[in-house]
Amino acid sequence: MVRLSLWDRFFKKKSGPEVMDSGEARILLEDIRVRKRKHVLGKARPLIKEILDSVSRIESIAREIDEASIPDDTAVKLKRIAKTSKPSFVTGVREALNPFLSRKASEFTDLKQLHTDLRNMLDSLARVHVGQGRYLPLIFDAEVKEIKKESKKLLRCSDSLEELVKRSTGVESSSDKALNRFHRMDSCLGEIESMDSLLREKSMVLDSLKEKRKGLREELSNLSTSEEVKELSRMREELRVIDERLDGLESRVYHLLTPLKRPLRKYRKQAFELDKAVLERVDGFIDEPVKQFFSDGGNLSGILGKLEGCVREGKIRLKERERRKTSERIGNLMEADLDSIRREYESLLQEKKALSESISGSRVLVKKEKLNSALESAESEIRLMEGELGTLEEKTKELRREMDDLREEIRADISEINGRETRIKWS
């Protein structure tokens, strides 16, 4: 500890703050605590001696009871009870006294623990008296009374000890506060060291995950320029073209058949000779003409022929303009090469099926999906690890801020103890 010289103490008008390192500050506080504890223990020595004397006296009485014989003139029933309860009573008393047996007053340095042990001992003795010892006063009346007398002494000692503990710990002094803050700093340092170690471990894991992510991205990049991917892209483009051609054929059929929906509805209502199978086909051309055409297009010409006859013969009520339009459309349809449309459509469907199977079975697609899945998993792990690292770093910052606050509070406590401004050099 840096101490002021006599010149500084007596002749200088102003002196700078006292400076000590953290180790000296801790030693100072420990020394104050030891002196305070010795002072309190000094006050407690008479109580401790009285407690040990009573304990010794009770142990001696219990030994006397253990070694004494039961008088011959004792009633048979009482003698039997005494023989059973005496050993357990003596054992119970000794077990209750055990924390205080064969100990010196100087060995008791923690008054709070001493008071706790004393209360526990008194509770145990009370249980022994009402349990194993409830019949013994009939034979060992004087001895039991003497034990109870010593127990009352111990109870008074306990009350006095409790009051002394309250006075010594009731108001926390500056030295106690500062020393407790030193202990909290030790805990903070331990936590910071543990977190730093965990941060290093998790940072290594994060670096490994980032390296893994980099490798997966490179694999995906290389895969995207491979011949397999180029072939896959070509097949997908072919598939897109086929879908466009299929859409075109469906659109063409739709525009050819949709205008006949109204005449077909009238035909369905008025043409009673239709059987069930034909009726279902007519409904198909009304409700879903495109689907019906490509699934059962071969029957369209027969239905068109019957519809054309009904229109020509006036069996279907249509206005003249609509009748001419309907006849014209039926004629155009019957002249159109509908079979070639259907054959082209079926051929395109077969090509589409073959291409789709080739695409879905492509090894490069499976490999790409696996790489994407692995990359997504790595990204998720990286986000999780970064979150954990962020939490640890923030907790470490909080602990360091707490340590800064504790250092300032310790400095203020030491200044108060020294009676002058004191600075502490922290190692």
N, C-alpha and C positions, 0 to 999 in steps of 0.2 A: 504494500500500500504506500502510495506517495504521501508523505507527511510534511506538514509545514515546519520550517526551521524556526528557532526562537526569534530570529530577526523578523520573519514573516508574521509570526504570531503577535509580537508585542510592538513592533516599530513601524510596520508598513500600514499606511492608511487604507489602501485597497489591495486586496490579494485576489489572484485569479482563482477560478474554481479548482477544487481538488480533483485529481485524476487517478482512477484506479482501473485495473483491468477486470474483466468479468469474473475471473477466478478469485481475485482478492475480494470482490463484492460478495461472492457466494460464501467464502470462508468467514467473512465478517458476519453474515446473516446466520450461518450455522453456529458460530460461536455465541451469538446473542441467544439463539434458541436453546443451546445447551445450557447456558447460564440460567436462563429462565426456567428450564426444566429442572435443573438442580435446585433452584430456589423453591419451586413448587414442591418438589420431592422432599426437600428439607422440611417444609411445613407438614408434609404427610408422614414423615418417619414415625412420629409417636403413634399415629393411627395405624400404620402398617404393623408396628411392633405389637400394639394392642390386639390387632386382628390375629397375628401369628400366635400370640399367647393364648387367646381363646381357642383357636384351632387346636393347638397343642393340648390344651386342657380337655377339650371335647374328645380328642383322639385317645387320651389317657383314660377317660371315663369309659369310653367304648371298649377299651382293652380290659378294664376291670370287669365290665359286664360279661365280656366274652369268657374270661377266666373264672368267673364266679360260678358256684354250684347252686342249683335250685334247692331251697330248703326242703327237708324230708317231710315236714308237716304241711306242705302245700297240697291243696286238694288235687285229686288225681286228674280231673279234667283240666284244671288250670295249669298243672305241671306239663301235661301233654301239649297244651297250647304254647306254653313258654318255651319248651324244647324246640318247637317248630319255628316260632317267631324270633327267638333270640339270635340265632346265626344270621338270618336275613336282615335283622335290624342292625347288627354290628357291621355287616357287609355294606349295607346301604349308607350308614354314617361314614365309613371309610371312603367309599366312592365319592360321596359329596365333598369330603375334605381334601380329596386327592390333589386338586390344583394348588393347594397351599402347603402340603406336607413336604418336609425336608427342604424348605426353601428359606433363604435369608432375606432380610428386609432390603438389602442392596440390590437384589435381583429384580425387584419390582420397579420398572422405569416408566411404565405407561399407566397413568392413573385411570384413564378411561377404561382400559382393558381390566385393570384391577377391580374397578367398581363393578363391571359387568360380571366378572368371575365370582365376585363376592355375592352379588344378587342371585346368581345361578346356584351357588352353594347353599344359600339360605332357603331358596325354593326347594331344593332337593332334601334338605334336612326336615323341612315342614312336611313334605310328602312321606318321608320315612316315619315321622312321629304318628301321623294319622293312618299310616298303612301298617307296616311291620311292627311298629312299636306301640300300637294302641292298647295292648294288653299288658305290656311290660311294667307299667307303674304299679300294678298289683303285687309285683315281686321285687322290682328294683326301683322303688319310688324315689328314693333320695338321689340315685344316680341320674334318673330321667329328669328330675327337677333341676339338677345341676347342669345338665346339657341344655335345657331350655333357658336357664339363666345366662349361660355363655352365649346362646343364640341371640338373646335380647341385646347383649353387649355388641355382638357383631352387627345387629340391625342398626344400633345407634352409630356404630362406626361407619356403616354404609351410608347413613344419612349425612354424616359429617363429610365423608369422602365425596359424596355427590355434590354437596355445596362447594367444596374446594375445587372440584372439577369445573363447576359452572363459573366460578370466579376466575379461574385460570384460562378458560377457553371462551368466556362470554363475549369479550370484545377483541377482535383480531387486531393485533398491533401492526405497525408499518413493517417491522421485520418479518412477521409472519406472512403478511400479504406479499412482500417482495420474494420471500423464499418459495411460497406457493406459486408465484409467477415464474420463478426459475424452473420449478418442477413442471409447470405447464409448457414452458419452452422446451424442456427435454422431451416431453410427449410430442410437441409439434415437430421437433427435429426428427424424432423417430418416425413419425407419420410421413414427413417429407422424404426421408431416405427410402422408406418403403415405396412411396409413390414414384420417386425417381427411378427406382429399380423396375417398377411395373411399367413406367413410361418407356424405359429403354427396351424392355421385352416387347411391349406392344408396338413400339416404333419399328423394331426388327421385323415383326410379323407384318406390319403395314408395308414396309419396303418390299418384303417378299411377295405380298399380294399385288403391289403395283408392278413388280417385275413380271409376275404371272399375267397380269392384264396386258402389259406391253407385248408379251409373247403371243397371247391370244389375238390381239389386234393385228400383229404382223402376219400370223397364220391366215386370218380372214382376208387381209389385204392380198397376200400371195394367192390365196384360193380364188379371189375375185378376178384375177388375171390369167387363171389356168385355162387350158384347152377344154377341160370338162365343163367349166362354168360358161365358156363361150358356146359350147354345144348346147348347154341347158338354156342359155339365152335365145339361141336360134330356135330351139323347139318351142319355147314360150312364145316367140314371135309368130311362129307357124300356127300355134294354137290360137293366138289372138286373131289372126287373119281368118282362120276357119270359123271362129265364133262370129266374126263380122259377116261372113258369107251365109252362115246359118241364120243370123238375124235378118239378112236381106231376103232370103227365101221365105222366112216366116212372115215378114212384112208384105211381101208380094202376094202370098196366099191370103193373108188377112184382107188386103184391099180388094182381092178378087171375090172373096166369099161374103164379106160383111154386108154389102148392099143387098144380098139375098135373104137376110135374116127375116125381114118383114114378110116377104112372100112365103118363106118356108113356114112361118108361124101360121099363116092363113091356110096353107096347104095341110099342115098337121091337123088343124081343127076340122077341115072339111073333107079330107080324104079318108073316109071311114074304112077303106079296104086295107089300110096299112096294118101289117102284123107287128108283133111286139119288137122283133129284132130290127125291122126297118124304122119303127118309131123311135127306138133308142138312137139309131144313127142320125135321124133327122134332128133329134134333140141335141146331139153332139155338135152338128153343124150350126145349130142356132146358138148354143151356149158357148162352145169353145171350138170355133171353126178350124183354127190352125191345128190344134191338137188332134181333132177328129180327122182332118185331111191326111196328116202324116201317119196316123195310126190305122186308118181304115179308108184311105183315099180311093181304093179300087171300086168302092160302091157309090162314089159320087155321081158317076155318069148315069147309073140307073135312076137315082133319085132326081137328077136334073132332067132326065127324059120324062119322067112322070110329072114333074113340076111344070115342064114346058107344055105337056099335053093339057094339063088342067088350066093353065093360063090361056092357051089357044082356044080351048072349048068353053071358056068362061066359067069354069067350075069354082074359080077363086075370084072373089069380088075385088077388082082393082080398078082404079080410075084409068082412063084410056092412056094418059101419058105414062103412068106408072107401069101399065101393062106392056106398052111398047118397050120401055126401058128394061123391064124384067126379061122380056123375050130376047132383047138384044144382048143382055148380059149372059143369059143362059147359052145363047148361041156362041158368044165369044169364049165362054168357059169350055164348051164342048169341042170347039175348034182348037183350043190351046193344048199344048203338049204337057198335060199335067203329070203324066207318068215320068217324063224326063226330070221335072222339078222334084218329084218324090225320090227318084233314083239318085239325083245329085245330093239331095238332103241325106239319104241313107249312107251314101258314100262318105260324105263329110262327117257324119256321126261316127263312122268306123275309124276314120283318120283321127278324129278328136279322141276317141277312146284309146287308140294305140299311143298317141302322143302323151295323153294324161298318164297312162300307165308307165311310160318311159320316164316322164318327169318325176312322178311320185316315187319311182324305184331308183332314181338317180343316187349313186353313192355320194356324189359331191353335195347334193341337197341334204342328205342325212348328216354328212360331215359338217356342213355349214350350220345346220340346226344345233348340233352338239357344241360347236365352237361358240355360237351365239348364246346358248344356254350356260356354258362355262363362263363366258364373259359377263353375262348378267349376274351370275352368282358371285363372281369376283368383285364386280362393282358394288353389289349389296354388302359384301363383307368389308370392303374398303370404307363404305359410308358408315357402317356400324363401328369399325375400328377407329375411324376419325372422330366419331361422336364420343367414344370412350376416352380417347386421348384428350379431346377437348374438355371433358368433364374432369379428368385427372389434373390437367394443367390449371383449370380454374380453381380446383380445390387446393392445389399447391400454392397458387397465388394468394388465396384466402389465408392459408396457414402462414405464409411469409408476411402478409399484412398484419395478422394477429401477433406474430413475433415482433414486428416493428413496434406495435402498440405496447406489448409487454415490456420491451426494452425501455421505452419512454416512461412507463409506469414504475419500473424498477429504479430507474434513474431518479425519479421524483421521490420514491420511498427512501432511497439511500441518502438523498440530499436532506430529507427530513430527519433521518436518524443522525447524520453527521452535524446537522445544524448549520449547514452551508451548502452552496451550490456544488454539486459533484457531477463530474462527467465519467462515463464508463467506456472503456475501450473493449469492444466486442471482438473476440477472436473468431 
